[in-house]
Amino acid sequence: MVKIAPSLLAADFAALGAEAARAEAAGADLLHLDIMDGHFVPNISFGPQAVRAIRQHTRLPLDVHLMITRPDEYLAEFAAAGADIISVHAETCLHLSRTLQRIRELGKVPAVALNPATPLTVLEYVLDLTGLILLMTVNPGFGGQQFLPAVLPKIAALATLLKERSRAIPIEVDGGINAATARPAVQAGAGVLVAGSAVFGQADLQAAVAGLRRAAAGEGAGR
């Protein structure tokens, strides 16, 4: 079953705890937290203290996406704050395999994130260390961007690669996911959909999450 991961980047920053609880009540499978440092991406979001605070308001797994230039320096801090999945960008890791191994040693699920223009070849020697692969379907840094259809063949190529290697690693997609783009992403091979404004931008979160599920399953556009 496709998993829905509402992105708190689109939530009300003045009430993140309540927003996390609302997403859980609405039927979300996990919560996506975009950590931005103003260097790797042109925006600043929140840090370990916010993750720790959010952790107190939900039992959902916290999918912490580190869009920062020196992720190794903060892995232990985010792990202690309550992250369940920690995604690092291959573009920022000098020794990617070492970084993923460290995340695993911290008891968390190690994940690799790739920007749209980053080739899949960077995953060649780290599949054994990876618990999830995040493909960006926009250039990271801001919410509300348009889905990039050019990434669909990349999702499909990754799905084929994982099947050939007999690796049951979930493919997560992040950026521009809504009722119109969910189905193509899932058809290409995505299993986890990160959605910001398509969930938190709606008045009825439960209807929004259910609508994305229906759309991903090809059962109509949903709400």
N, C-alpha and C positions, 0 to 999 in steps of 0.2 A: 504494500500500500504506500502511496506517495505521502510523504510527511510535509506538513506546513510549518514553516518557521517564521513567524512574524518578526520583523526587524524593529527594534526599539528606537532606531534612528528616526522613525516617522511618528513615534509616540509623543505624548505630552511630557516634556522634560521636567516640568514642575511637579509631575505626579508619576514618576517611573514605577514605583512600587505598585500603585493602583493599576497602572496600565499593564504591568506584567500579570497581575492577578486577573484582570479582565481577559487577557489573551488566553490564560489557562482555562478560565470558565467558558470561553468561546470554543474550546476544543482544539487549540493549537497543540502541536506535538513537541515543540521545543521553542526556545526564544533565541533570536539572533542578536548579538550585541556587536556593533561595529566600533572598534577602538581606533581612533584616528589621531595622529600626532602633529598634523600641520606640516610634515616634512615629506613622508612617502606619498601622502595625499594632501590636496590643498584644503584641508578642513580639520577642525579639532572637535572631538565629541566628548567622551568620558573615559575614566580610568578605573583602576582596581577598586577604589572606594565606592563607586557607583555599582560595580558588579557585586560587591559585598552587600550593599544595601538592597539591591534587587533580589539577591539570593534569599533574603528573609521573607519575601512576599510570594514566592512561587516554588512549587515542587518540580516544575518542568526542567529538563536539562538546559543548561545555559551554553549556547554555542557562541564562543567568544572569538571574534574575527580580528586578529591583530594586523591592522594596516599601519604599521609603524616601522621605522628604519632599523631599530635595534631590538628585535623581539626577544633575543636570548636573555637580555638584562631584566626582563619582566615576567618571564614564564612562571617562576615560583610565586611571584606576587599575585598573578591572576589565578593560579591554581589554588592558592590559599584563600582567595576571595570567593571561590565557589564555582569557577568555570568547570564544565564537564567535558567540553570539546574545546581545544585550542587550535585555531587555524593560523598558520604563518604563511606569508607570501614567499614563494620561491625566489622572487626578485630581490628580497631583502636578506636572505640567509646565505652567509658565506660558506657554511658547512651545513647544508640542509639535513643530511642524515643525522648529524650530531644533534641538531635542534629537535628533530622528531623523536629521537631516542630519549632526550631529556624530558620531553613532554610525557612520554610513556612512563619514565621513571617516577614522574610526579603523580602517576595514577590517573592521568587524563587521556582522552582520545586525541591522538595527534592527527592533524589535518593539514593538507597543503592547498593553498589558494594560488590560482594563476590568473593574471590579467588577460584580457582578450587577445593581446598580441604575443603572449608568451607561449611558446610551443610545448606540446605534450612531452617532448623528448626529455625535459628536465625531470620527469617522473621515473625515468627508466630504471634507476637504481635505488629507488626509495619505496617502491610499492610494498615491500615486506614490512615497512615501518609505518605505513599510512593507514589510518582508520576511516578516513573520509577525504574526498577530493572536492574542492570548491572551485568551480569555474565562474569567473566574473562574466556577466552578460551585459555589463556596462563598464566604462572606465571608472575605477573607484574614486570616491571622494565626496560625492553628493547623492542624496536621495532624490527620487522623482525623475530619474533619467529614462530615456527611451531604450527599450530592449534592442540589442544589436543582433539581427538575424544572422549575421556572418558567423556567430559563435555556434549556431546549431550544428554545422558539420563537425565542429570540434567536439561537441558533446557526443555526437554519434561515434566519432573516431575513438574517443576515450572509452565509451561503452564497449566497442568492439575489442579494443586492446585489453580491457579487463576480462572480457569473456575468453579471449585467446589465452590469457595468462591464468585463467581459473581463479580470479581474485574477486571476491564478493565485497567490493568496496563501494559504498554509496557515493553517488555523484550529486553534489549540491550545486544549485545555480542561484546567482544573486544579482539582481539588477533588472528593473523594468518588468517584473513578474506580476501579471494580472490575469483576469479571466480570458483575455485574448492570447496571451503568450504562454500560459501554463501548459496547455495541451501540446503545442509544438516542442516545448522543452522536454516534456515527459516522453513524447514519442521518440525523441532523439536519444533518450537514455537517462534523463534526470530522475532522481528519486526523492530529493529534498528541495522544496521550493521556498526560497527566502522572499518574503513579500513585505514591503513597508507600507506605502500609502494605500495599496490595495486592501490592507487590513485596517491599520490604524487611521487611515483617512476616511473610513466609513463609520456611520453612526451606530450601526448594528454589527459588532465584531463577530458574533456567532454566525450571522448570515454571510458575512464576508468570508470567513474561514470555510464554511460549508460550500459557498459558491465557488471558491478556488478548487476545492476537492472535486466538485462536479465538473468544472471546466477541465481539470487535469485528466479526469476520466473520460472526457469527451461527451459529457451528459448535458451540454448546453453551457451558455455563457455564465450562468449563475448571477449573483448580485454583486 
